[in-house]
Amino acid sequence: MTHFRRWGAVYLLILLFAGSWAAQFVTQLVEYRNAQRDHGLPFEWSGYWPDFLASTFENWQSEWLQLVFQAILLLGAKHWIFRVEAENVERIEAKVDDLRDYLVPPEQRHQVPNE
């Protein structure tokens, strides 16, 4: 049971992926058959597969392009966002150091860890 708790989301995503790809296969198959019938041509699998694979790869290409673009934007934003956070942490550390210098007598400073 712990296996499915840990990997359940992966199985769900695989199931959703396979279901959506199967739905694309069926709907495009119906559309291709109707187009062939409307033109008075017989249905041939050799004509269907290139159309199906081309539309699949076009879809995946656009999805991967969006994903890569979002990753680039987030990486760029990360430097801007975390730079501000680092500046805040450095300011707080400087204030703590000032308080330590004020509160701890000089003869006891060697006992206080500098972290």
C-alpha positions in Angstrom: 0.0 0.0 0.0 2.9 2.4 0.7 4.1 1.9 -2.9 0.8 3.3 -4.2 0.9 6.2 -1.8 4.4 7.1 -2.9 3.9 6.5 -6.6 0.2 7.0 -7.0 0.5 10.5 -8.6 2.9 9.0 -11.2 0.4 6.2 -12.0 -2.4 8.8 -12.2 -0.4 10.9 -14.6 0.5 7.9 -16.7 -3.2 6.9 -16.8 -4.3 10.5 -17.7 -1.6 10.6 -20.4 -2.6 7.3 -21.9 -6.3 8.2 -21.7 -5.8 11.5 -23.5 -3.6 10.0 -26.1 -6.2 7.2 -26.7 -8.9 9.8 -27.0 -6.9 11.7 -29.5 -6.3 8.5 -31.5 -10.1 7.7 -31.6 -11.3 11.2 -32.4 -8.7 11.7 -35.1 -9.5 8.2 -36.5 -13.2 9.2 -36.8 -12.2 12.5 -38.4 -9.8 10.8 -40.9 -12.4 8.2 -41.8 -15.1 10.8 -42.4 -12.7 12.9 -44.5 -11.7 9.8 -46.6 -15.4 8.9 -47.1 -16.3 12.5 -48.1 -13.6 12.4 -50.8 -14.7 9.0 -52.0 -11.5 7.3 -50.9 -11.1 4.1 -49.0 -9.7 4.2 -45.4 -6.0 3.1 -45.2 -4.0 2.8 -42.1 -0.9 3.8 -44.0 -2.5 7.2 -44.6 -3.8 7.6 -41.0 -0.6 6.9 -39.1 1.4 9.8 -40.5 -1.4 12.2 -39.8 -1.8 10.9 -36.2 1.9 11.0 -35.5 2.3 14.4 -37.0 -0.5 15.9 -34.9 0.9 14.1 -31.8 4.4 15.5 -32.3 3.0 19.0 -33.1 1.1 18.9 -29.8 4.1 17.6 -27.8 6.4 20.2 -29.5 4.2 23.1 -28.4 3.9 21.7 -24.9 7.7 21.2 -24.5 8.2 24.7 -25.9 5.9 26.1 -23.3 7.6 24.1 -20.5 11.1 25.2 -21.5 10.0 28.8 -21.8 8.4 28.7 -18.3 11.5 27.1 -16.8 13.7 29.8 -18.3 11.4 32.5 -16.9 11.3 30.9 -13.5 15.1 30.5 -13.4 15.5 34.2 -14.3 12.9 35.2 -11.7 14.6 33.0 -9.1 17.8 35.1 -9.2 15.7 38.3 -8.7 13.5 36.8 -6.0 16.2 35.1 -3.9 18.6 38.0 -4.3 16.1 40.1 -2.3 15.8 37.3 0.3 19.6 37.0 0.6 19.9 40.8 1.1 17.3 40.5 3.9 19.2 37.6 5.6 22.5 39.5 5.4 20.9 42.6 7.0 19.5 40.4 9.8 22.8 38.7 10.3 24.6 42.1 10.6 22.1 43.2 13.2 22.6 40.0 15.2 26.4 40.5 15.0 26.0 44.1 16.3 23.8 42.8 19.2 26.3 40.1 20.0 29.2 42.7 20.0 27.1 44.9 22.3 26.0 42.3 24.7 29.0 40.0 25.0 32.1 41.4 26.7 35.3 41.3 24.6 37.0 38.7 26.9 34.1 36.3 26.3 33.8 36.7 22.5 36.1 33.8 21.7 33.6 31.4 23.4 30.6 32.5 21.2 30.5 30.6 17.9 30.5 32.8 14.8 27.8 31.3 12.7 
